[in-house]
């Protein structure tokens, strides 16, 4: 009998980051599967099709979308996936310099922020906490 494994999806325009995170998830969280998408539009389509349990969403994507626009489209498609936002900006700096963006992310129901670069075990702990 096949068992269902919930999906952790990474949407990040740096494909290497997405693949590394997927490898880490699959090694450290064997009850989950993972998938990386390297652009916002593909991420929206994949999220609505695959219905992930958790999305790790880069805040600044390179295909004309930012993380807020991507998440808004995902939510408009009736996805209730949990979301952690990833950015090179620390949360406090983001809230100070990009207040409207941070407020919209909160309204869209994100679970928290991950500041890049992130230590692998810290990332796994944040993922576990979001999935609990």
DSSP file (Angstrom, degrees, kcal/mol; ACC not computed):
  #  RESIDUE AA STRUCTURE BP1 BP2  ACC     N-H-->O    O-->H-N    N-H-->O    O-->H-N    TCO  KAPPA ALPHA  PHI   PSI    X-CA   Y-CA   Z-CA
    1    1 A X              0   0    0      0, 0.0     2,-0.3     0, 0.0     0, 0.0   0.000 360.0 360.0 360.0 133.9    0.0    0.0    0.0
    2    2 A X        -     0   0    0      1,-0.0     2,-0.4     0, 0.0     0, 0.0  -0.581 360.0-144.8 -78.7 139.2    1.3    3.4   -0.9
    3    3 A X        -     0   0    0     -2,-0.3     2,-0.4     2,-0.0    -1,-0.0  -0.848  15.3-119.7-106.3 145.4    1.5    5.9    1.9
    4    4 A X        -     0   0    0     -2,-0.4     2,-0.5    28,-0.0     0, 0.0  -0.660  23.4-164.2 -83.2 130.5    0.8    9.6    1.4
    5    5 A X        -     0   0    0     -2,-0.4    27,-0.2    27,-0.0    28,-0.1  -0.975  22.0-124.0-114.4 121.9    3.7   12.0    2.2
    6    6 A X  E     -a   32   0A   0     25,-0.6    27,-2.6    -2,-0.5     2,-0.4  -0.253  30.8-116.7 -60.6 153.7    2.8   15.7    2.6
    7    7 A X  E     -a   33   0A   0     44,-0.3    46,-2.2    25,-0.2    47,-1.6  -0.781  18.1-162.0-102.1 134.6    4.7   18.1    0.4
    8    8 A X  E     -ab  34  54A   0     25,-2.5    27,-1.7    -2,-0.4     2,-0.4  -0.978  21.4-162.0-106.7 118.1    7.1   20.8    1.3
    9    9 A X  E     -ab  35  55A   0     45,-3.0    47,-3.2    -2,-0.6     2,-0.5  -0.858   8.4-157.8-107.6 136.2    7.4   23.2   -1.7
   10   10 A X  E     -ab  36  56A   0     25,-2.9    27,-2.9    -2,-0.4     2,-0.6  -0.957   5.2-171.6-112.3 123.1   10.3   25.7   -2.2
   11   11 A X  E     +ab  37  57A   0     45,-3.0    47,-3.1    -2,-0.5     2,-0.3  -0.927  29.7 139.4-114.8 105.0    9.7   28.6   -4.5
   12   12 A X        -     0   0    0     25,-2.0     6,-0.2    -2,-0.6    49,-0.1  -0.983  52.4-138.9-149.3 130.7   13.0   30.4   -5.0
   13   13 A X  S    S+     0   0    0     -2,-0.3     2,-1.0    47,-0.3     3,-0.1   0.624  92.7  78.9 -70.7 -10.8   14.4   31.9   -8.1
   14   14 A X  S >> S-     0   0    0      1,-0.2     4,-1.7     2,-0.0     3,-1.1  -0.828  70.6-164.1 -95.6  98.1   17.9   30.6   -7.2
   15   15 A X  H 3> S+     0   0    0     -2,-1.0     4,-2.5     1,-0.3     5,-0.2   0.826  84.0  59.5 -55.6 -36.7   17.4   27.0   -8.3
   16   16 A X  H 3> S+     0   0    0      1,-0.2     4,-2.2     2,-0.2    -1,-0.3   0.872 104.5  50.1 -61.5 -37.2   20.4   25.8   -6.3
   17   17 A X  H <> S+     0   0    0     -3,-1.1     4,-2.5     2,-0.2     5,-0.2   0.937 110.6  49.3 -66.1 -46.4   18.9   27.0   -3.1
   18   18 A X  H  X S+     0   0    0     -4,-1.7     4,-2.3     1,-0.2    -2,-0.2   0.917 112.2  47.6 -59.2 -44.5   15.6   25.3   -3.7
   19   19 A X  H  X S+     0   0    0     -4,-2.5     4,-2.5     2,-0.2    -1,-0.2   0.899 111.4  50.7 -65.8 -40.4   17.4   22.0   -4.5
   20   20 A X  H  X S+     0   0    0     -4,-2.2     4,-2.3    -5,-0.2    -2,-0.2   0.916 111.1  48.4 -62.8 -43.0   19.6   22.2   -1.4
   21   21 A X  H  X S+     0   0    0     -4,-2.5     4,-2.8     2,-0.2    -2,-0.2   0.916 110.9  51.2 -64.2 -42.0   16.5   22.8    0.8
   22   22 A X  H  X S+     0   0    0     -4,-2.3     4,-2.6    -5,-0.2    -2,-0.2   0.927 109.8  49.3 -60.6 -45.0   14.7   19.9   -0.8
   23   23 A X  H  X S+     0   0    0     -4,-2.5     4,-1.9     1,-0.2    -1,-0.2   0.923 112.3  48.7 -59.5 -43.7   17.7   17.6   -0.2
   24   24 A X  H  X S+     0   0    0     -4,-2.3     4,-2.8     2,-0.2     5,-0.3   0.922 111.0  49.7 -62.5 -45.6   17.8   18.8    3.4
   25   25 A X  H  X S+     0   0    0     -4,-2.8     4,-2.9     1,-0.2     7,-0.2   0.930 111.4  48.5 -59.3 -46.7   14.0   18.2    3.9
   26   26 A X  H  < S+     0   0    0     -4,-2.6    -1,-0.2     1,-0.2    -2,-0.2   0.825 115.8  44.0 -68.4 -30.0   14.2   14.7    2.5
   27   27 A X  H  < S+     0   0    0     -4,-1.9     3,-0.3    -5,-0.2    -1,-0.2   0.894 125.0  31.5 -76.8 -41.2   17.1   13.8    4.6
   28   28 A X  H  < S+     0   0    0     -4,-2.8     2,-0.3     1,-0.2    -2,-0.2   0.715 125.6  39.5 -93.5 -22.7   15.9   15.3    7.9
   29   29 A X    ><  +     0   0    0     -4,-2.9     3,-2.1    -5,-0.3    -1,-0.2  -0.653  63.5 172.8-127.7  74.4   12.1   14.9    7.5
   30   30 A X  T 3  S+     0   0    0     -2,-0.3    -1,-0.1    -3,-0.3    -4,-0.1   0.637  73.9  65.3 -64.9 -13.9   11.6   11.5    5.9
   31   31 A X  T 3  S+     0   0    0    -26,-0.0   -25,-0.6     2,-0.0     2,-0.3   0.389  99.2  65.8 -87.3   5.2    7.8   11.6    6.3
   32   32 A X  E <   -a    6   0A   0     -3,-2.1     2,-0.3    -7,-0.2   -25,-0.2  -0.907  68.4-149.1-122.7 152.0    7.7   14.6    3.9
   33   33 A X  E     -a    7   0A   0    -27,-2.6   -25,-2.5    -2,-0.3     2,-0.3  -0.760  19.2-148.2-109.3 165.8    8.4   14.9    0.2
   34   34 A X  E     -a    8   0A   0     -2,-0.3     2,-0.3   -27,-0.2   -25,-0.2  -0.920  14.3-172.3-137.6 161.5    9.8   18.1   -1.3
   35   35 A X  E     -a    9   0A   0    -27,-1.7   -25,-2.9    -2,-0.3     2,-0.4  -0.977  10.8-151.0-153.2 135.8    9.7   20.0   -4.6
   36   36 A X  E     -a   10   0A   0     -2,-0.3     2,-0.4   -27,-0.2   -25,-0.2  -0.915   8.4-173.2-113.0 139.3   11.5   23.1   -5.8
   37   37 A X  E     -a   11   0A   0    -27,-2.9   -25,-2.0    -2,-0.4     6,-0.1  -0.998  13.4-153.7-128.5 134.0   10.2   25.6   -8.3
   38   38 A X  S    S+     0   0    0     -2,-0.4     2,-0.3   -27,-0.2   -23,-0.1   0.163  70.1  41.5-101.8  20.4   12.5   28.3   -9.6
   39   39 A X  S  > S-     0   0    0      1,-0.1     4,-1.9    22,-0.1     5,-0.1  -0.989  76.1-117.5-158.2 160.0   10.0   31.1  -10.5
   40   40 A X  H  > S+     0   0    0     -2,-0.3     4,-2.3     2,-0.2     5,-0.2   0.908 109.9  48.8 -66.4 -45.6    6.9   32.7   -9.2
   41   41 A X  H  > S+     0   0    0      1,-0.2     4,-2.2     2,-0.2    -1,-0.2   0.929 114.7  45.3 -63.6 -45.2    4.5   31.8  -12.0
   42   42 A X  H  > S+     0   0    0      1,-0.2     4,-2.7     2,-0.2    -1,-0.2   0.862 111.3  55.2 -63.8 -34.9    5.5   28.2  -12.0
   43   43 A X  H  X S+     0   0    0     -4,-1.9     4,-2.7     2,-0.2    -2,-0.2   0.894 106.6  49.6 -65.0 -40.9    5.3   28.2   -8.2
   44   44 A X  H  X S+     0   0    0     -4,-2.3     4,-2.2     2,-0.2     5,-0.2   0.954 113.9  45.4 -61.8 -50.3    1.7   29.5   -8.2
   45   45 A X  H  X S+     0   0    0     -4,-2.2     4,-1.9     1,-0.2    -2,-0.2   0.926 115.5  46.8 -60.0 -45.8    0.7   26.8  -10.7
   46   46 A X  H  X S+     0   0    0     -4,-2.7     4,-3.4     1,-0.2     5,-0.4   0.900 110.8  52.1 -65.3 -40.9    2.6   24.0   -8.8
   47   47 A X  H  X S+     0   0    0     -4,-2.7     4,-1.6     1,-0.2     5,-0.4   0.905 112.5  44.8 -63.3 -40.8    1.1   25.1   -5.4
   48   48 A X  H  < S+     0   0    0     -4,-2.2    -1,-0.2    -5,-0.2    -2,-0.2   0.831 120.5  40.9 -73.2 -30.6   -2.4   25.0   -6.7
   49   49 A X  H  < S+     0   0    0     -4,-1.9    -2,-0.2    -5,-0.2    -3,-0.2   0.902 123.3  35.6 -80.3 -44.3   -1.9   21.7   -8.5
   50   50 A X  H  < S-     0   0    0     -4,-3.4    -3,-0.2    -5,-0.2    -2,-0.2   0.666  89.2-145.4 -90.1 -18.7    0.2   19.9   -5.8
   51   51 A X     <  -     0   0    0     -4,-1.6   -44,-0.3    -5,-0.4    -3,-0.1   0.959  21.9-154.6  52.6  64.2   -1.5   21.3   -2.7
   52   52 A X        -     0   0    0     -5,-0.4   -44,-0.2     1,-0.1     3,-0.1  -0.261  20.4-138.8 -67.6 154.3    1.6   21.5   -0.4
   53   53 A X  S    S+     0   0    0    -46,-2.2    29,-2.2     1,-0.3     2,-0.3   0.824  91.8  17.1 -75.1 -34.4    1.4   21.3    3.3
   54   54 A X  E     -bc   8  82A   0    -47,-1.6   -45,-3.0    27,-0.2     2,-0.5  -1.000  65.1-159.4-143.2 138.5    4.1   24.0    3.5
   55   55 A X  E     -bc   9  83A   0     27,-2.7    29,-2.6    -2,-0.3     2,-0.7  -0.984   6.6-157.3-117.5 128.3    5.5   26.5    1.1
   56   56 A X  E     -bc  10  84A   0    -47,-3.2   -45,-3.0    -2,-0.5     2,-0.6  -0.932  26.3-167.0 -98.9 110.4    8.9   28.2    1.6
   57   57 A X  E     -bc  11  85A   0     27,-2.7    29,-3.0    -2,-0.7   -45,-0.2  -0.889  18.7-136.7-115.1 118.0    8.5   31.3   -0.5
   58   58 A X  E     - c   0  86A   0    -47,-3.1    29,-0.2    -2,-0.6     3,-0.2  -0.479  14.0-143.7 -66.5 138.0   11.3   33.6   -1.5
   59   59 A X  S    S+     0   0    0     27,-2.7     8,-3.3     1,-0.2     2,-0.6   0.842  87.1  46.1 -75.8 -33.8   10.2   37.2   -1.1
   60   60 A X  B    S+E   66   0B   0     26,-0.3   -47,-0.3     6,-0.2    -1,-0.2  -0.900  72.1 178.5-118.1 104.8   12.0   38.6   -4.2
   61   61 A X        -     0   0    0      4,-0.7     3,-0.3    -2,-0.6   -22,-0.1  -0.581  27.9-134.3-100.9 164.3   11.6   36.5   -7.3
   62   62 A X  S    S+     0   0    0     -2,-0.2     4,-0.1     1,-0.2   -23,-0.0   0.260  84.4  78.9-107.7  13.7   13.0   37.4  -10.8
   63   63 A X  S    S-     0   0    0      2,-0.4    -1,-0.2     0, 0.0     3,-0.1  -0.001 118.0 -81.7-113.0  31.7   10.1   36.8  -13.1
   64   64 A X  S    S+     0   0    0      1,-0.3     2,-0.3    -3,-0.3    -2,-0.1   0.400 105.9  95.0  89.1  -3.9    8.1   40.0  -12.5
   65   65 A X        -     0   0    0      4,-0.0    -4,-0.7     3,-0.0    -2,-0.4  -0.877  57.3-154.5-114.9 150.5    6.4   38.7   -9.4
   66   66 A X  B  >  -E   60   0B   0     -2,-0.3     4,-2.4    -6,-0.2    -6,-0.2  -0.703  40.5 -95.8-109.8 175.6    7.4   39.2   -5.8
   67   67 A X  H  > S+     0   0    0     -8,-3.3     4,-2.7    -2,-0.3     5,-0.2   0.829 123.3  55.5 -60.6 -33.2    6.5   36.8   -3.0
   68   68 A X  H  > S+     0   0    0     -9,-0.4     4,-2.7     2,-0.2    -1,-0.2   0.942 109.2  45.8 -65.4 -47.3    3.5   38.9   -2.0
   69   69 A X  H  > S+     0   0    0      2,-0.2     4,-2.1     1,-0.2    -2,-0.2   0.913 114.8  48.5 -62.2 -41.8    2.0   38.7   -5.5
   70   70 A X  H  X S+     0   0    0     -4,-2.4     4,-2.2     2,-0.2    -2,-0.2   0.933 113.2  46.5 -63.8 -45.8    2.7   35.0   -5.7
   71   71 A X  H  X S+     0   0    0     -4,-2.7     4,-2.9     1,-0.2     5,-0.2   0.889 109.5  54.3 -66.3 -38.1    1.2   34.3   -2.3
   72   72 A X  H  X S+     0   0    0     -4,-2.7     4,-2.6     1,-0.2    -1,-0.2   0.924 110.5  46.7 -60.2 -43.2   -1.9   36.4   -3.1
   73   73 A X  H  X S+     0   0    0     -4,-2.1     4,-1.2     2,-0.2    -2,-0.2   0.881 112.1  50.7 -66.1 -38.0   -2.5   34.3   -6.3
   74   74 A X  H  <>S+     0   0    0     -4,-2.2     5,-1.7     2,-0.2     3,-0.3   0.930 113.1  45.1 -64.9 -45.0   -2.0   31.1   -4.3
   75   75 A X  H ><5S+     0   0    0     -4,-2.9     3,-2.0     1,-0.2    -2,-0.2   0.891 108.6  56.6 -66.1 -39.2   -4.5   32.2   -1.6
   76   76 A X  H 3<5S+     0   0    0     -4,-2.6    -1,-0.2     1,-0.3    -2,-0.2   0.792 101.0  59.4 -62.1 -26.7   -6.9   33.4   -4.4
   77   77 A X  T 3<5S-     0   0    0     -4,-1.2    -1,-0.3    -3,-0.3    -2,-0.2   0.265 124.4-107.4 -84.3  11.6   -6.7   29.8   -5.7
   78   78 A X  T < 5 +     0   0    0     -3,-2.0     2,-0.4     1,-0.2    -3,-0.2   0.767  64.3 156.5  70.5  30.7   -8.0   28.6   -2.3
   79   79 A X      < -     0   0    0     -5,-1.7    -1,-0.2     1,-0.1   -31,-0.1  -0.730  26.1-172.7 -85.0 133.8   -4.8   27.2   -1.0
   80   80 A X        +     0   0    0     -2,-0.4    -1,-0.1   -28,-0.1    -5,-0.1   0.059  33.4 146.0-110.1  23.5   -4.5   27.0    2.7
   81   81 A X        -     0   0    0      1,-0.1   -27,-0.2    -7,-0.1     2,-0.2  -0.251  55.3-112.2 -57.4 144.5   -0.9   25.9    2.7
   82   82 A X  E     -c   54   0A   0    -29,-2.2   -27,-2.7   -30,-0.1     2,-0.4  -0.559  38.3-153.2 -73.9 147.6    1.3   27.1    5.6
   83   83 A X  E     -c   55   0A   0     26,-0.4    28,-3.8   -29,-0.2    29,-0.7  -0.988  21.0-172.1-134.9 131.6    3.9   29.6    4.3
   84   84 A X  E     -cd  56 112A   0    -29,-2.6   -27,-2.7    -2,-0.4     2,-0.4  -0.986  23.7-140.5-113.4 130.6    7.3   30.6    5.5
   85   85 A X  E     -cd  57 113A   0     27,-2.5    29,-2.8    -2,-0.4     2,-0.4  -0.764  12.0-155.5 -94.4 135.0    8.8   33.6    3.7
   86   86 A X  E     +cd  58 114A   0    -29,-3.0   -27,-2.7    -2,-0.4     2,-0.3  -0.902  23.6 153.4-110.9 138.5   12.5   33.6    2.9
   87   87 A X  E     - d   0 115A   0     27,-2.2    29,-3.1    -2,-0.4     4,-0.1  -0.992  53.3-126.2-158.3 153.2   14.5   36.8    2.4
   88   88 A X  S    S+     0   0    0     -2,-0.3     2,-0.4    27,-0.2    27,-0.1   0.612  94.5  85.4 -73.4 -12.9   18.0   38.2    2.6
   89   89 A X  S    S-     0   0    0     25,-0.1    27,-0.2     1,-0.0    -2,-0.1  -0.728  86.5-121.5 -86.9 136.9   16.4   40.9    4.8
   90   90 A X     >  -     0   0    0     -2,-0.4     4,-2.7     1,-0.1     5,-0.2  -0.426  30.0-109.6 -68.3 154.9   15.9   40.2    8.5
   91   91 A X  H  > S+     0   0    0      1,-0.2     4,-2.7     2,-0.2     5,-0.2   0.906 118.5  50.1 -55.9 -44.8   12.3   40.4    9.6
   92   92 A X  H  > S+     0   0    0      1,-0.2     4,-1.6     2,-0.2    -1,-0.2   0.911 112.0  47.4 -62.8 -41.8   12.9   43.7   11.5
   93   93 A X  H  > S+     0   0    0      2,-0.2     4,-2.8     1,-0.2     5,-0.4   0.903 112.0  50.7 -65.7 -40.3   14.6   45.3    8.6
   94   94 A X  H  X S+     0   0    0     -4,-2.7     4,-2.9     1,-0.2     8,-0.3   0.930 109.5  49.9 -62.2 -45.2   11.8   44.2    6.2
   95   95 A X  H  < S+     0   0    0     -4,-2.7    -1,-0.2    -5,-0.2    -2,-0.2   0.832 115.3  45.2 -63.9 -30.8    9.1   45.6    8.5
   96   96 A X  H  < S+     0   0    0     -4,-1.6     3,-0.4    -5,-0.2    -2,-0.2   0.910 125.3  27.6 -78.8 -43.1   11.0   48.9    8.7
   97   97 A X  H  < S+     0   0    0     -4,-2.8    -2,-0.2     1,-0.2    -3,-0.2   0.749 132.3  32.2 -94.3 -25.2   11.8   49.4    5.0
   98   98 A X     X  +     0   0    0     -4,-2.9     4,-2.6    -5,-0.4     3,-0.3  -0.380  69.8 153.7-128.0  53.0    9.0   47.5    3.3
   99   99 A X  H  > S+     0   0    0     -3,-0.4     4,-2.7     1,-0.2     5,-0.2   0.871  72.8  49.9 -55.2 -45.6    6.1   48.0    5.8
  100  100 A X  H  > S+     0   0    0      1,-0.2     4,-2.2     2,-0.2    -1,-0.2   0.900 112.4  48.6 -62.9 -39.7    3.3   47.6    3.3
  101  101 A X  H  > S+     0   0    0     -3,-0.3     4,-2.3     2,-0.2    -2,-0.2   0.934 112.6  47.6 -64.9 -45.9    4.8   44.4    2.0
  102  102 A X  H  X S+     0   0    0     -4,-2.6     4,-2.1    -8,-0.3    -2,-0.2   0.897 111.6  50.8 -62.4 -41.2    5.2   43.0    5.5
  103  103 A X  H  X S+     0   0    0     -4,-2.7     4,-2.3    -5,-0.2    -1,-0.2   0.900 110.1  49.5 -63.8 -40.7    1.7   44.0    6.5
  104  104 A X  H  X S+     0   0    0     -4,-2.2     4,-2.0     2,-0.2    -2,-0.2   0.891 108.6  52.9 -66.9 -38.9    0.3   42.3    3.4
  105  105 A X  H  <>S+     0   0    0     -4,-2.3     5,-1.5     2,-0.2     4,-0.3   0.917 109.6  49.2 -60.9 -42.8    2.2   39.1    4.1
  106  106 A X  H ><5S+     0   0    0     -4,-2.1     3,-1.5     1,-0.2    -2,-0.2   0.922 109.8  51.3 -61.6 -43.5    0.7   39.1    7.6
  107  107 A X  H 3<5S+     0   0    0     -4,-2.3    -1,-0.2     1,-0.3    -2,-0.2   0.848 105.7  56.1 -62.4 -33.7   -2.8   39.6    6.2
  108  108 A X  T 3<5S-     0   0    0     -4,-2.0    -1,-0.3    -5,-0.1    -2,-0.2   0.451 120.0-111.0 -81.3  -0.3   -2.2   36.6    3.9
  109  109 A X  T < 5 +     0   0    0     -3,-1.5   -26,-0.4    -4,-0.3    -3,-0.2   0.869  46.6 178.4  82.7  39.9   -1.4   34.4    6.9
  110  110 A X      < -     0   0    0     -5,-1.5   -26,-0.2     1,-0.1    -1,-0.2  -0.396  27.8-140.9 -71.9 155.6    2.3   33.6    6.8
  111  111 A X        -     0   0    0    -28,-3.8     2,-0.3     1,-0.3   -27,-0.2   0.667  64.5 -63.1 -87.9 -19.8    3.7   31.5    9.6
  112  112 A X  E     -d   84   0A   0    -29,-0.7   -27,-2.5     2,-0.0     2,-0.3  -0.972  53.7 -73.2 160.4-173.8    7.0   33.4    9.8
  113  113 A X  E     -d   85   0A   0     -2,-0.3     2,-0.4   -29,-0.2   -27,-0.2  -0.847  20.1-159.1-117.8 148.8   10.2   34.6    8.2
  114  114 A X  E     -d   86   0A   0    -29,-2.8   -27,-2.2    -2,-0.3     2,-0.5  -0.994  17.3-144.9-124.6 121.8   13.5   32.8    7.4
  115  115 A X  E     -d   87   0A   0     -2,-0.4     2,-0.3   -29,-0.2   -27,-0.2  -0.764  32.7-102.2 -89.2 126.2   16.5   35.1    6.9
  116  116 A X  S    S+     0   0    0    -29,-3.1     2,-0.1    -2,-0.5     3,-0.0  -0.706 102.1  45.8 -91.8 145.7   18.9   33.9    4.2
  117  117 A X  S    S-     0   0    0     -2,-0.3     2,-0.4     1,-0.0    -2,-0.1   0.601  84.8-177.5 -72.5 152.4   21.5   32.5    4.5
  118  118 A X        -     0   0    0     -2,-0.1     2,-0.3    -4,-0.1    -2,-0.1  -0.909  30.6-112.8-121.1 145.5   20.1   30.1    7.1
  119  119 A X     >  -     0   0    0     -2,-0.4     4,-2.4     1,-0.1     3,-0.3  -0.573  31.2-123.9 -72.6 137.3   21.8   27.4    9.0
  120  120 A X  H  > S+     0   0    0     -2,-0.3     4,-2.2     1,-0.2     5,-0.1   0.878 108.2  45.3 -53.3 -45.7   20.4   24.0    7.9
  121  121 A X  H  > S+     0   0    0      1,-0.2     4,-2.0     2,-0.2    -1,-0.2   0.833 111.2  53.5 -72.9 -29.2   19.3   22.8   11.4
  122  122 A X  H  > S+     0   0    0     -3,-0.3     4,-2.2     2,-0.2    -1,-0.2   0.908 109.1  50.3 -65.5 -41.4   17.7   26.2   12.1
  123  123 A X  H  X S+     0   0    0     -4,-2.4     4,-2.5     2,-0.2    -2,-0.2   0.927 109.3  50.3 -61.6 -45.9   15.7   25.8    8.9
  124  124 A X  H  X S+     0   0    0     -4,-2.2     4,-2.8     1,-0.2    -1,-0.2   0.903 109.5  51.6 -60.9 -41.1   14.6   22.3    9.8
  125  125 A X  H  X S+     0   0    0     -4,-2.0     4,-2.5     2,-0.2    -1,-0.2   0.904 110.4  48.2 -63.1 -41.0   13.4   23.5   13.2
  126  126 A X  H  X S+     0   0    0     -4,-2.2     4,-2.3     2,-0.2    -2,-0.2   0.896 112.4  49.2 -66.4 -39.2   11.4   26.3   11.6
  127  127 A X  H  X S+     0   0    0     -4,-2.5     4,-2.0     2,-0.2    -2,-0.2   0.937 111.7  48.4 -64.4 -46.1    9.9   23.9    9.1
  128  128 A X  H  X S+     0   0    0     -4,-2.8     4,-1.2     1,-0.2    -2,-0.2   0.924 111.9  49.7 -58.8 -45.0    9.0   21.5   11.9
  129  129 A X  H  < S+     0   0    0     -4,-2.5     3,-0.4     1,-0.2    -1,-0.2   0.909 111.0  49.1 -62.3 -42.0    7.4   24.3   14.0
  130  130 A X  H  < S+     0   0    0     -4,-2.3    -1,-0.2     1,-0.2    -2,-0.2   0.848 112.0  49.2 -66.0 -33.0    5.4   25.5   11.0
  131  131 A X  H  <        0   0    0     -4,-2.0    -1,-0.2     1,-0.2    -2,-0.2   0.643 360.0 360.0 -83.7 -14.5    4.1   21.9   10.3
  132  132 A X     <        0   0    0     -4,-1.2    -1,-0.2    -3,-0.4    -2,-0.1   0.497 360.0 360.0 -70.7 360.0    3.1   21.2   13.9
